[in-house]
Amino acid sequence: MKLPFAEPFKIKMVENLKRTTKEEREKYIKDSYYNLFNLKSELVFIDLLTDSGTGAMSDIQWSELMKGDESYAGSRSYYQLKEAIKDILGFEYFLPTHQGRAAENVLFSVLIKKGDIIPGNSHFDTTKGHIEFRGGKAVDCTIDEGFDPTLNYPFKGNVDLNKLERVFKENPIEKIPFVIVTITNNTGGGQPVSLENIKQVSALCKKYGVRLFIDGARFAENAYFIKEREEAYKNKTIREIVKELFSYVDGMTMSSKKDGMVNMGGFIAMRDPELFREASVFNIMFEGFVTYGGMNGRDMAALARGLYESTEYDYLEYRVKQVEYLGKKLKEYGVPILEPVGGHAVFIDAKRFFPHIPQSEYPAQLLGVELYIEGGVRGVEIGTILADRDPETGKERFPKLELLRLAIPRRVYTNNHMDYVAVAAANVFEKRNDIKRGFKIIYEAPIMRHFTVKLKRL
Ligand code: PLI
C-alpha cells in the first residue's frame, strides 16, 4: 500500500480549547454587534479568522528567542535576519518593521504622492488603505479568470498584462511610482501568481521605467504552487524558485506573521541603496532605529529561522494539503467554495451559499455569524463590508467576489479540526433557506470599517 500523508512534525505543547453551547454563542455574537472581530478568543472553538501571527513556532524558533540580542543598535539578531533575507530572498538591504502594514507605511511614505496610481493584483485591504490614505489610487489588474469562483485555473492571482499596459499608457507615467504584486493573492482567494507572469510584469515595468514590488506575505506558499503547477519549475527547489522570483523585482514588503512563521513582525527589502536611505528616515520616525525597527531582537532571530522553515518542501506540502483537505470535505457536503483552493485558506462563496440574500445585506458576514453560532468556528468576511465605501462617492462598493474566508493557522490544528469545521459549515448549508435576511450597518468607521463595524439583524 502507498503510505498515507502525515504531518512532518510532532506536537510538544498543547493549548486547551473551551467549548461553548449554541445558545451561549447566539448571545456572545449579538453582544458583539455581529462583528466577529469583537469576540473574545476564548469564546471561539476553532479560530480561522486569520493565518496572520497565529501559527505555531518550532522548538528551534523558541530556542532562538533565548539567543536574541536586544541591543538598540547593531543587534546580532538583526544581522542574523539580514543574512537570512539575503540568502533566501536575495535582497541586499532591509528594514525591520513591526508588521506588514508598517512596512507599507514606511515604503509608501517615500514613494506615493497625492494623485498617484498604483496598479497591482487585488491589493490587500491595508495596502489599499495606505495608498488611499495618501490620496493615491489602487488599480486592480488581476486577470478576469481570478473573478470567476468556479473556474479551475492554476494561477488566478496573475496580473493581466493588457490591463497593466493600459494603465501605463492612459496615465502620465510619472504618476505611477510602482506596481505591487501580492503573492499569493489573498483578497482573490489565496491564489498564486506564476513565475512566468512575474517575469512578464517585470519586463513591462522595465519597458515603462516603473518599479516593481512584491507583497510577499505568502511568498513560500506561492513558490510551492509554482513548483506544483508550472512545468518549467517542477524540478527546481522551493528556494531556487523563491530566489529567481525575487530577482525580477526591485523590492518587497513583508508581513512576517504569515510565511515568516512568527507571531509579530514585518520588513521591507530592496536592492537600491538610495531607496534604503530614504526609507530609513521614515523607519526611524515610525518604527524604530534601522537595526530593530519595531521588532525585538529575539523576534528577529526567530524570524530568520522561520524563513528557512517556511521554504522547506515537506512543510509546504503539509501546509497546502491541509487547506486542500478542508476544501475537499466542504465540497463533498455540497458547500460552494472558490476553486481551486488557495494556499492559506478555503473561501466559501457566499453568493452561491445564500443566493436569496443581496450583497447590500452582507451575505458573507451572515455566513460567518451563522458558522460561529453553529460550531464556534470563526472565519472572516472578504466581501462588501471589507470593500469599504468609495472614497470619492461615499457609495458602497459591491465586489465581484463575496466570500467567507476560513484561514488556517500554520502548524496549529489537526485534520480532526478540519472535519469539525466542514460539518459545522454543512449544517448551516442544510438550513440556508430558513435564513431569510442579512444585516444592516448601525456604525462604521470611514476607512477599514470591517474591524469595528456594528451590525443589526434585519
Ligand atoms: O497584518 P500585517 O500588517 O502584518 O500585514 C498586512 C498584510 C499585507 N499583505 C497581505 C497580502 C496580507 O494578507 C496582510 C495581512 N493579512 C491579514 C491580517 C490577513 O488576515 O490576511
Boltz pocket constraint, residues with backbone or C-beta under 6 A from the ligand:
constraints:
  - pocket:
      binder: B
      contacts: [[A, 49], [A, 50], [A, 51], [A, 52], [A, 98], [A, 99], [A, 100], [A, 101], [A, 102], [A, 124], [A, 126], [A, 127], [A, 182], [A, 183], [A, 184], [A, 186], [A, 215], [A, 217], [A, 218], [A, 254], [A, 255], [A, 256], [A, 257], [A, 265], [A, 266]]
      max_distance: 6.0
